[in-house]
Amino acid sequence: MKCRGMAKMADAPATQKRRGVCKPLIQPLEIRAEGEFWADMEEVFHWQ
């Protein structure tokens, strides 16, 4: 579930403009979940 701040940021004109430029350059992995753009990955390093 997205927090309200994330939803507000996603709707911002500057964010939409950035996504319009960047998203066509990103190739999503085939292992991503149905309906998702990003794939989960295993944590490799954990900084404390």
MMTF fields as JSON, N, C-alpha, C and O atoms, coordinates in Angstrom:
{
  "mmtfVersion": "1.0.0",
  "mmtfProducer": "UNKNOWN",
  "numBonds": 191,
  "numAtoms": 192,
  "numGroups": 48,
  "numChains": 1,
  "numModels": 1,
  "chainsPerModel": [1],
  "groupsPerChain": [48],
  "chainIdList": ["A"],
  "bondAtomList": [4, 2, 8, 6, 12, 10, 16, 14, 20, 18, 24, 22, 28, 26, 32, 30, 36, 34, 40, 38, 44, 42, 48, 46, 52, 50, 56, 54, 60, 58, 64, 62, 68, 66, 72, 70, 76, 74, 80, 78, 84, 82, 88, 86, 92, 90, 96, 94, 100, 98, 104, 102, 108, 106, 112, 110, 116, 114, 120, 118, 124, 122, 128, 126, 132, 130, 136, 134, 140, 138, 144, 142, 148, 146, 152, 150, 156, 154, 160, 158, 164, 162, 168, 166, 172, 170, 176, 174, 180, 178, 184, 182, 188, 186],
  "bondOrderList": [1, 1, 1, 1, 1, 1, 1, 1, 1, 1, 1, 1, 1, 1, 1, 1, 1, 1, 1, 1, 1, 1, 1, 1, 1, 1, 1, 1, 1, 1, 1, 1, 1, 1, 1, 1, 1, 1, 1, 1, 1, 1, 1, 1, 1, 1, 1],
  "groupList": [{"groupName": "MET", "atomNameList": ["N", "CA", "C", "O"], "elementList": ["N", "C", "C", "O"], "formalChargeList": [0, 0, 0, 0], "bondAtomList": [1, 0, 2, 1, 3, 2], "bondOrderList": [1, 1, 2], "singleLetterCode": "M", "chemCompType": "L-PEPTIDE LINKING"}, {"groupName": "LYS", "atomNameList": ["N", "CA", "C", "O"], "elementList": ["N", "C", "C", "O"], "formalChargeList": [0, 0, 0, 0], "bondAtomList": [1, 0, 2, 1, 3, 2], "bondOrderList": [1, 1, 2], "singleLetterCode": "K", "chemCompType": "L-PEPTIDE LINKING"}, {"groupName": "CYS", "atomNameList": ["N", "CA", "C", "O"], "elementList": ["N", "C", "C", "O"], "formalChargeList": [0, 0, 0, 0], "bondAtomList": [1, 0, 2, 1, 3, 2], "bondOrderList": [1, 1, 2], "singleLetterCode": "C", "chemCompType": "L-PEPTIDE LINKING"}, {"groupName": "ARG", "atomNameList": ["N", "CA", "C", "O"], "elementList": ["N", "C", "C", "O"], "formalChargeList": [0, 0, 0, 0], "bondAtomList": [1, 0, 2, 1, 3, 2], "bondOrderList": [1, 1, 2], "singleLetterCode": "R", "chemCompType": "L-PEPTIDE LINKING"}, {"groupName": "GLY", "atomNameList": ["N", "CA", "C", "O"], "elementList": ["N", "C", "C", "O"], "formalChargeList": [0, 0, 0, 0], "bondAtomList": [1, 0, 2, 1, 3, 2], "bondOrderList": [1, 1, 2], "singleLetterCode": "G", "chemCompType": "PEPTIDE LINKING"}, {"groupName": "ALA", "atomNameList": ["N", "CA", "C", "O"], "elementList": ["N", "C", "C", "O"], "formalChargeList": [0, 0, 0, 0], "bondAtomList": [1, 0, 2, 1, 3, 2], "bondOrderList": [1, 1, 2], "singleLetterCode": "A", "chemCompType": "L-PEPTIDE LINKING"}, {"groupName": "ASP", "atomNameList": ["N", "CA", "C", "O"], "elementList": ["N", "C", "C", "O"], "formalChargeList": [0, 0, 0, 0], "bondAtomList": [1, 0, 2, 1, 3, 2], "bondOrderList": [1, 1, 2], "singleLetterCode": "D", "chemCompType": "L-PEPTIDE LINKING"}, {"groupName": "PRO", "atomNameList": ["N", "CA", "C", "O"], "elementList": ["N", "C", "C", "O"], "formalChargeList": [0, 0, 0, 0], "bondAtomList": [1, 0, 2, 1, 3, 2], "bondOrderList": [1, 1, 2], "singleLetterCode": "P", "chemCompType": "L-PEPTIDE LINKING"}, {"groupName": "THR", "atomNameList": ["N", "CA", "C", "O"], "elementList": ["N", "C", "C", "O"], "formalChargeList": [0, 0, 0, 0], "bondAtomList": [1, 0, 2, 1, 3, 2], "bondOrderList": [1, 1, 2], "singleLetterCode": "T", "chemCompType": "L-PEPTIDE LINKING"}, {"groupName": "GLN", "atomNameList": ["N", "CA", "C", "O"], "elementList": ["N", "C", "C", "O"], "formalChargeList": [0, 0, 0, 0], "bondAtomList": [1, 0, 2, 1, 3, 2], "bondOrderList": [1, 1, 2], "singleLetterCode": "Q", "chemCompType": "L-PEPTIDE LINKING"}, {"groupName": "VAL", "atomNameList": ["N", "CA", "C", "O"], "elementList": ["N", "C", "C", "O"], "formalChargeList": [0, 0, 0, 0], "bondAtomList": [1, 0, 2, 1, 3, 2], "bondOrderList": [1, 1, 2], "singleLetterCode": "V", "chemCompType": "L-PEPTIDE LINKING"}, {"groupName": "LEU", "atomNameList": ["N", "CA", "C", "O"], "elementList": ["N", "C", "C", "O"], "formalChargeList": [0, 0, 0, 0], "bondAtomList": [1, 0, 2, 1, 3, 2], "bondOrderList": [1, 1, 2], "singleLetterCode": "L", "chemCompType": "L-PEPTIDE LINKING"}, {"groupName": "ILE", "atomNameList": ["N", "CA", "C", "O"], "elementList": ["N", "C", "C", "O"], "formalChargeList": [0, 0, 0, 0], "bondAtomList": [1, 0, 2, 1, 3, 2], "bondOrderList": [1, 1, 2], "singleLetterCode": "I", "chemCompType": "L-PEPTIDE LINKING"}, {"groupName": "GLU", "atomNameList": ["N", "CA", "C", "O"], "elementList": ["N", "C", "C", "O"], "formalChargeList": [0, 0, 0, 0], "bondAtomList": [1, 0, 2, 1, 3, 2], "bondOrderList": [1, 1, 2], "singleLetterCode": "E", "chemCompType": "L-PEPTIDE LINKING"}, {"groupName": "PHE", "atomNameList": ["N", "CA", "C", "O"], "elementList": ["N", "C", "C", "O"], "formalChargeList": [0, 0, 0, 0], "bondAtomList": [1, 0, 2, 1, 3, 2], "bondOrderList": [1, 1, 2], "singleLetterCode": "F", "chemCompType": "L-PEPTIDE LINKING"}, {"groupName": "TRP", "atomNameList": ["N", "CA", "C", "O"], "elementList": ["N", "C", "C", "O"], "formalChargeList": [0, 0, 0, 0], "bondAtomList": [1, 0, 2, 1, 3, 2], "bondOrderList": [1, 1, 2], "singleLetterCode": "W", "chemCompType": "L-PEPTIDE LINKING"}, {"groupName": "HIS", "atomNameList": ["N", "CA", "C", "O"], "elementList": ["N", "C", "C", "O"], "formalChargeList": [0, 0, 0, 0], "bondAtomList": [1, 0, 2, 1, 3, 2], "bondOrderList": [1, 1, 2], "singleLetterCode": "H", "chemCompType": "L-PEPTIDE LINKING"}],
  "groupTypeList": [0, 1, 2, 3, 4, 0, 5, 1, 0, 5, 6, 5, 7, 5, 8, 9, 1, 3, 3, 4, 10, 2, 1, 7, 11, 12, 9, 7, 11, 13, 12, 3, 5, 13, 4, 13, 14, 15, 5, 6, 0, 13, 13, 10, 14, 16, 15, 9],
  "groupIdList": [1, 2, 3, 4, 5, 6, 7, 8, 9, 10, 11, 12, 13, 14, 15, 16, 17, 18, 19, 20, 21, 22, 23, 24, 25, 26, 27, 28, 29, 30, 31, 32, 33, 34, 35, 36, 37, 38, 39, 40, 41, 42, 43, 44, 45, 46, 47, 48],
  "secStructList": [7, 7, 7, 2, 2, 2, 2, 2, 2, 2, 2, 1, 2, 2, 2, 2, 2, 2, 2, 2, 2, 2, 4, 4, 4, 7, 7, 7, 7, 6, 6, 1, 7, 6, 6, 7, 1, 1, 7, 7, 7, 7, 7, 7, 7, 7, 7, 7],
  "xCoordList": [0.831, 0.0, 0.88, 1.795, 0.61, 1.377, 0.901, -0.284, 1.822, 1.414, 0.904, 1.192, 0.164, -0.424, 0.634, 0.407, 1.78, 2.853, 3.388, 3.697, 3.496, 3.972, 2.961, 3.347, 1.684, 0.644, 0.633, 0.482, 0.794, 0.825, 2.031, 1.92, 3.174, 4.373, 4.21, 4.647, 3.591, 3.393, 2.509, 2.664, 1.587, 0.673, 1.263, 0.679, 2.398, 3.01, 3.455, 3.993, 3.239, 3.631, 5.113, 5.452, 5.994, 7.421, 7.732, 8.565, 7.057, 7.255, 6.742, 7.39, 5.586, 5.028, 5.96, 6.151, 6.535, 7.457, 8.697, 9.148, 9.238, 10.427, 10.125, 10.921, 8.988, 8.616, 8.451, 8.819, 7.904, 7.733, 9.054, 9.127, 10.1, 11.437, 12.137, 12.729, 12.074, 12.86, 12.238, 12.954, 10.924, 10.294, 10.551, 10.753, 10.556, 10.847, 12.272, 12.556, 13.156, 14.544, 14.79, 15.879, 13.779, 13.922, 13.319, 12.201, 14.06, 13.559, 13.225, 14.132, 11.944, 11.572, 12.015, 12.04, 12.36, 12.771, 11.561, 10.447, 11.79, 10.715, 10.207, 9.103, 10.999, 10.611, 9.678, 9.302, 9.304, 8.432, 7.042, 6.63, 6.344, 4.999, 4.006, 4.224, 2.939, 1.887, 1.363, 0.996, 1.33, 0.824, 1.823, 1.493, 3.02, 4.043, 5.073, 5.343, 5.64, 6.697, 8.057, 8.933, 8.236, 9.512, 9.48, 8.409, 10.634, 10.767, 11.404, 12.286, 10.95, 11.588, 12.936, 13.13, 13.852, 15.154, 15.586, 15.127, 16.462, 16.982, 17.937, 18.743, 17.846, 18.762, 20.151, 20.329, 21.128, 22.495, 23.323, 24.064, 23.197, 23.919, 22.911, 21.873, 23.202, 22.358, 23.238, 24.088, 23.033, 23.817, 23.106, 21.895, 23.868, 23.284, 23.647, 23.246],
  "yCoordList": [-1.177, 0.0, 1.247, 1.365, 2.152, 3.39, 4.345, 4.382, 5.106, 6.137, 7.338, 7.463, 8.199, 9.354, 10.262, 10.851, 10.394, 11.232, 10.708, 11.486, 9.392, 8.783, 8.999, 9.292, 8.857, 9.062, 10.521, 10.805, 11.438, 12.855, 13.165, 13.915, 12.588, 12.81, 12.203, 12.798, 11.039, 10.385, 11.219, 11.167, 11.984, 12.814, 14.172, 14.899, 14.519, 15.829, 15.96, 15.008, 17.117, 17.318, 17.038, 16.48, 17.416, 17.181, 15.68, 15.228, 14.914, 13.463, 12.834, 11.95, 13.281, 12.755, 13.047, 12.195, 14.24, 14.613, 13.716, 13.229, 13.506, 12.657, 11.229, 10.611, 10.712, 9.345, 9.223, 8.206, 10.25, 10.235, 10.13, 9.549, 10.697, 10.643, 9.325, 8.689, 8.918, 7.778, 6.41, 5.472, 6.283, 4.967, 4.239, 3.025, 4.911, 4.188, 3.626, 2.748, 4.125, 3.674, 2.487, 1.914, 2.117, 1.054, -0.233, -0.227, -1.335, -2.633, -3.445, -3.881, -3.656, -4.428, -5.887, -6.449, -6.489, -7.886, -8.799, -8.467, -9.924, -10.887, -11.533, -12.078, -11.477, -12.128, -11.269, -11.673, -10.105, -9.23, -9.86, -10.69, -9.446, -9.962, -9.427, -8.377, -10.156, -9.769, -8.373, -8.119, -7.489, -6.137, -5.175, -4.008, -5.623, -4.774, -4.348, -5.081, -3.168, -2.705, -3.142, -3.521, -3.09, -3.438, -4.865, -5.38, -5.51, -6.845, -6.729, -5.898, -7.57, -7.627, -8.309, -9.157, -7.933, -8.598, -8.908, -8.286, -9.866, -10.254, -9.179, -8.64, -8.871, -7.909, -8.521, -9.621, -7.818, -8.325, -7.746, -8.472, -6.454, -5.777, -5.097, -4.623, -5.047, -4.327, -3.386, -3.822, -2.106, -1.082, -0.716, -0.5, -0.65, -0.287, 1.129, 1.615],
  "zCoordList": [0.0, 0.0, 0.0, 0.815, -0.89, -0.959, 0.129, 0.459, 0.676, 1.615, 0.817, -0.373, 1.459, 0.764, 0.17, -0.887, 0.813, 0.295, -1.031, -1.934, -1.143, -2.383, -3.506, -4.638, -3.205, -4.212, -4.672, -5.861, -3.724, -4.07, -4.954, -5.925, -4.617, -5.412, -6.813, -7.798, -6.904, -8.197, -9.114, -10.334, -8.547, -9.326, -9.694, -10.498, -9.123, -9.37, -10.829, -11.394, -11.443, -12.843, -13.113, -14.157, -12.192, -12.394, -12.421, -13.207, -11.558, -11.529, -12.816, -13.376, -13.287, -14.53, -15.709, -16.578, -15.737, -16.807, -16.772, -17.809, -15.583, -15.419, -15.858, -16.566, -15.442, -15.837, -17.345, -17.933, -17.966, -19.41, -20.149, -21.232, -19.558, -20.162, -19.81, -20.682, -18.553, -18.075, -18.357, -18.708, -18.211, -18.296, -19.616, -19.587, -20.773, -22.013, -22.075, -22.889, -21.229, -21.227, -20.299, -20.297, -19.511, -18.516, -19.069, -19.585, -18.962, -19.387, -18.142, -17.434, -17.862, -16.671, -16.786, -17.881, -15.665, -15.644, -15.838, -15.433, -16.448, -16.701, -15.414, -15.391, -14.348, -13.087, -12.237, -11.136, -12.726, -11.926, -11.784, -12.594, -10.747, -10.483, -11.522, -12.126, -11.712, -12.645, -12.29, -11.143, -13.256, -13.046, -12.428, -12.22, -12.133, -11.52, -12.563, -13.515, -12.378, -13.271, -12.748, -13.525, -11.418, -10.807, -10.291, -9.968, -10.209, -9.641, -8.262, -8.043, -7.334, -6.02, -6.163, -7.035, -5.307, -5.319, -3.896, -2.937, -3.784, -2.489, -1.97, -2.73, -0.686, -0.084, -0.028, 0.496, -0.564, -0.62, 0.525, 1.187, 0.755, 1.826, 2.745, 2.285, 4.001, 4.952, 5.747, 6.524, 5.554, 6.258, 7.535, 7.553, 8.595, 9.89, 10.256, 11.313]
}
